Amino acid sequence: MAFQSDLKTFSFSSPSSVSITEILDNFKRFSKLYSPVVKFKTAEKEIYTIPKMVLSDGRETLPVFTDDRLLDAPYVYKNTVEFLYHIFYSGGSGLFSFNPPFKKEFPGKEILLDLNTVSLITGFLQCEEEKERGPGSALKALNSCQFHKANYLAFKNINSGMDPFVYSEIFSMIGFYEKAVELIKTAANDNSLLAQARIKRMQGDLRGSAEMLNRIKDENLVWGKNMEYAWIHLLTGNVPQAQKIFSQLSGGAFKQEALFGNAIALLSQQNLGKETVAEAVTLLSSAAAMEGKNRLNILIYLGNLFFNMQDFIKAEDCYLKAFYSNPAPHITSLIGMAEIKRGKLKEAMGKANQCAIFDINSAVRILSALPPDYLSNDNSVSPEIMEPEEKAPESRAANPKEKNRETQASPSGGEASMEPADISARTAQRLKDEKNAKPGKAGVDFETNYETFSSIGKKTGGTEPSAGPGFLSRALTLASRLEEEFNKKIYFNYEGLTDIERKLRLTFIQEKLDQMEAIETVKDCSAFLCFFLKERFKARLMEYEDFDPWAWPIVINAGNSEVASFAIARIWQLLWTNKLPDQGWLLKYIQFLSNELAEASTARVAGLEAVKNKTRSHPEKIMDALMEHRKNIILASSLDETRDIELFRGGISKIDKALRENFKPGVPPTTDGWRLLRCYGHIFAEILMKDFKGTWFNVESNDGLWSLELPWRTYIFPVGKVYKAAANGENLLAYYDKLSSDKLSQII
């Protein structure tokens, strides 16, 4: 085993307890990092990307190796700092598995690192040549938009006079909002309130931000307080007031941010003339020439403005300057888009190859803009991809026979799942390469689980209704728009859902709400949510032409059963109520679905047993029942047999008559008969809900077992009662009158 002694792997004094200092010191020895790649087929072409790995506990990670002998080709390699920059912005779960047990002969030492640790390592390596590492150096790095370096320097000086408010601001700029709040929330002063207000505003919680600002009494913070008010005014549509405040602040310590805000306010006007756009360019150019934490976002915003003005040379120049501060895949894709417009197709294709390795969505953005004729003749691969035939034999195992040995994972708590991912319906499709795609029985398998829209609208097998390109394709358009609006990369993950909530808040918090804008925003955000569910849970969206999208359920396979839910209705409800739910409502909904899937095989308490045990269904489950009920009421209004049934006591007589004429005791209903029965059942339930103020109580199993709770704590089964009436010839009107008598007795 002498050959293994020169492997570049981790060396820890105690594997069970590893300090951050040890991790940082280890990374000084790694000049390059490596990850396996697989070929994916997008709508445009095949392209290499890093697959995700699924751990035994279900968490997704990105596999990274510190020595090329720890993995097989094809793989990608880059210098360590550049590699870390790219994986930080690769999206996903934010968890990275370094040296997972991929090859039996080289077990290595695996460690799992989170985003903050990757950021610290990146900053640490950037600081190796730095002489000045005191607390002030963190602020200097922050104002140079070197956020990872700033993070490390702040971490290093946390016990040496580091200002916690500066550290909190560094976390905010990286996107670690919870960590940012954690640092300063214990400080019971107005500085803490101002910092928390800024963080809430960045997260899209404008109401929470304003509440924080209103509590600030310290007059020394008036400029910072007014700056936050200006952003809130701008984001809620009060552009004149925002412009007024930004103008007042444009000559002081907040000059860069004020110029940035003023430019955005100018560009928010509906009728933009050339003079207004020119003024905005001047303001942004002045702000971009200054040093400050906002410079990166300003450069991207200015680049986007030049791009829309079709000044692609200046757009590319802005994007390149942003890239020098932050070489992330989404900025690389912006450079590629500008290169396409300038006719630099080869260079743009190179950018697509680079982006795809770490961020397939950024690559698809470029690929979809390249001419099809060019793509059909392009066979380029990133020069940093080592393909199988390029691997020198001597850099493999010492024994050539080891090459064909089945790889096995050593047992550990972080063992990866061996189950291949089912990606047949996904847009990024892994090519079948038997040599590289099939590990041994205990080998590490990688799941291809990327979030891209390159092939939306392509027909898939099956006869079930599904959402076509007219709906789901909205998500890609929205993501691109939000990247420009929020000046950040938008991922189809949990962070992306938070961005969607933010967009909805910004839309519905406006005093004068444009109804058409609200409808389009709701549709766009709903499409985003549906695609997230498709990627996260392999959900299928069932589209029905006769219904608005709120009535399209998503269906998720759960072993031998299925979980169905009205996901779109969670967002669509804003159009009905104009009331914003509590922040985080979409994430809570995702948690509900996760729990439903985990418990899908568990028997649920339903029907009479649920009533006896006072077992109320989860509020999200009741929400789904309300949507199913609403859908059936709409369906009933469109059918000849049910459209004339009134939703009050007189309608019950018509239901009784229809049941007597169309259903005979002891004779099972036909398929059409069951459809009508459901309609009758939900009409009956609607009448009882209106007249007796009933609310759904337990909605497990089929709707025949759903129970309504009446205000006087009587529990009834309205849909089941109709089914029973059809089977036994019972009288529904008499049942209604009995409930009326019970209600009256409660009043008396």
Secondary structure, DSSP 8 states (H G I E B T S, - for coil): -GGGGG------S-TTS--HHHHHHHHTT-SEEEEE-EEEE-SS-EEEE--EEEBTTS-EEEEEBSSGGGS-SSEEEEEHHHHHHHHHTS-TTSEEEES-S--TT-----EEEEHHHHHHHHHHHHTTT-S--SHHHHHHHHHTT-HHHHHHHHHHTTTTT--HHHHHHHHHHHT-HHHHHHHHTT--SHHHHHHHHHHHHHHT-HHHHHHHHHT---GGGHHHHHHHHHHHHHHTT-HHHHHHHHHHHTTSTTHHHHHHHHHHHHHTSSS--HHHHHHHHHHHHHHHTS-STTHHHHHHHHHHHHHHTT-HHHHHHHHHHHHHH---HHHHHHHHHHHHHTT-HHHHHHHHHHHHHH-HHHHHHHHTTS-HHHHHT-----TTEE-GGGS-GGGS-SSGGGGGS-------TT-B-------TTSSSEE---HHHH---TT---EE------TTTT---SSSS----HHHHTHHHHHHHHHHHHHTS---SSHHHHHHHHHHHHHHHT-SS--HHHHHHHHHHHHHHHHHHHHHHH--EE---TTS-GGG--EEEEETTEEEEE-HHHHHHHHHHH-----TTHHHHHHHHHHHHHHTTTS----HHHHHHTT----HHHHHHHHHHHHHHHHHHHHSTTTTT--SSHHHHHHHHHHHHHH--TTS---HHHHHHHHHHHHHHHHHHHHHH--EEEE--SSGGG-EEE-TTS-EE-HHHHHHHHHHH---HHHHHHHHHHHHHHHH-
